[in-house]
Each structure stands twice: as C-alpha cells, then as structure tokens.
Amino acid sequence: MLATQKEDAEYLAHAVLAGALPVSAAVSWADAIIQSDSTPDSEVIDVALAAHQSHMEVAILLGRVRGEYEPRRVARRVLRRMLEVLDADPARGAEIARWLHATKCGNGPLSASISDAIYGVEDDYYHALHDDWITLGEAEAGLREALEADIRAANA
C-alpha cells in the first residue's frame, strides 16, 4: 500500500462523482499503483478493472480502498479541481454549485470544508437561469468566491 493511496482514492471518488474527472482517471491511477506496488491491494485492482463501470460504481470501488486520509486535504484538492473545471467551462457553474450543495447537505467527511455560502450560490444560479434577479456572470463570481474562500479555509 502506498502512503497517499487512500487520500488519492477519496479525491478521485469525489471528483468522479462530481463529474470533475472521468472514470478513466481513476482507472489510470489504479494502473499506476499496480505498476509501482509489488503487492497492490485487491481494492485497487478492482478499480483498475472498472473502465466500463458507471461513475457511481467506480466511486464506490474507490471508497473501498483501505488506508487513512485527512478529509480537509481531500476537500482542498476537490475544491481546487472544481475551480479548474469552472475556469475551463463556466457553463458548468450551476452543476458545480448543485454538487457542492448536495455534498454540504450530505454531512459526509467533506461537508465541514464547504461553507454555508454554497446555499446562496446555488440559489443565485437558480435565479440567473430562471429570472433576471441576477446574471450568470454574477452567479459565477459568487461561486468562484465561495470556492476560493473554502480552499483558503481548508489550508488553515
């Protein structure tokens, strides 16, 4: 077992579930582990064999990878990835806001690293898409601000 194996698996699970990374990223990660570890865990092998599985099934397999991890470090990585996705495709802002809101409400290990500001950001996207109370640009700016603040908090 490699030192950061569980942390990497948790990051990949969240990023794949959020649509921020494809299933192939998790499979490639598992392949690299198998090549570098003389006795890879069976859970890692399961991920390597999951190229044709759904994102949900791959996230479940990644969650089974053994080891310890620090949720704040995983949250920081996931939030940074979300910011990269937003930079690459601002049209995905509403999707990112919905995922962050669901993660915050889910009360899982990452929920503590997502501020309550995300509730307002998701509302902003709703209004930007359904009425003229706020523009998409303003909603995106609010999402970017919330992500950057949560990344800074996860670094503290």
N, C-alpha and C positions, 0 to 999 in steps of 0.2 A: 504494500500500500504506500502510495506517495503522500508526502506531508500535506499538500493542499488539495488532495483528491476530493474530500467531502465538500470543502468550500467551493471548489470548481463545479462540482456536480450540482450543488444547490443554486449557484449562479446560473448555470445552464438551464436548470429546471424552470426557474422563474422567467428567464429570458425567452425560452422556447414557448412557455405558456402564454407569455405576453405578446408573442409574435415578433419579438425584437431580434430573434435569431432563428434560423431554420433548424429542423431536426438534424440535417446533415452536419451542423456544427457540433452537436452532441456526439454524433457517431464518429466524427473525426477526432474529437477529444478522446473518446474511449479507445479508438485505434491507436492513438499516440501513447496512451497509458499502457496498453497491451505491449507495444513495442519497447517501452522503456522499463517495464517491470517484469522481472523474471517469473513472478507468480502473481499475475493480476487476479483481483477478486472476481468471483463469478458475476457479481452485480455489474461490474464494468464490462465484462464480456457480453452480458445481456444488452447493455446499451449499444455496444458495437454491432450487434446483430439486429438492431431495431430501425434500420434505414427506411423500411416501408411501413412503420407504425405511425399512428397519429401523434400530434404534438402532446396530447394528454397522456397517451400511453408512455411516451418517452419521458415525460416529466415524472411520471410515477416510477419508472425504472431508475431515473436519476436520483429520486428521493430515497431509494433503497440502498444507494451506495453508502458503505459504512465509513465512520470517522467522526471527527469533531469539526465544528466550524463556528465562527463568530458571526451572528446574524447581522451586526452592523457593517462588517466588511462586505458581506454578500449584498446587503442593501445598497451600499455605496456603489458597488460595481453595477448592479441592476439599474440604479438611478442614472448613472453615467451613460449606460447603454441606451436608456430611454431618451436622454438628451441627444445622443448621437443620431438616433432614429428620427427625432424631431428635426434636427438640423438637416438631415438628408431628405426628409419628406414632411414638410409642415402639415400636409393634408392628413397625416396620421395623428394629429394632436388630440382629437376627440377620442380616438381609440386608446391612446396612451392615458388620457385622463380617466376614462372608464376603468381601465385595468388598475390604475393606481387607487382609485376609489374602492374597487372591489377588494383589492389587497388590503387596504386600510380597514375596511369593514370586516374582513375575514379573520382578524385578530390572530393571524399567524405570526411567525417569527420576524417577518419584515414589517408588520403593521406599525410597530413602535418607531420605525425610522421614517415613516411617511407622516408628514404633519397634517393637522386638521385643515390646512389651507386647501387641500386637494378637493374637499367637498365643494367649495366655492368655485374652483377651477372647472370642475365637471359641469356645474350649473352655468358657468359662463359659456362653455361650448354649446350647451343646450340652447341657450338664448341666441347665440351667434348663428346657429343653424336654423332656428325656428321663428325668430322675430328680429327686430333691429335694435334691441336694447343694448347690444354690444357687438363689436365687429369680430371676425375671425382673427384678425391681427391682434386685437386686444386680448382675446382668449388665449392665443398662442403666447403672448408676452407674459400673461399670468401663469401659464403652465411652466414656461421657462424659468420664471422667477421662483416658483414653488420647487421645481426640481433642483435648481442651484442652491436654494436655501436648505433643502433636505440633504443634499450632498455635503454641504459645509457642516451641517449638524452631525452627520454620520462620521465626519472626520474628527470631530471634537472628542 
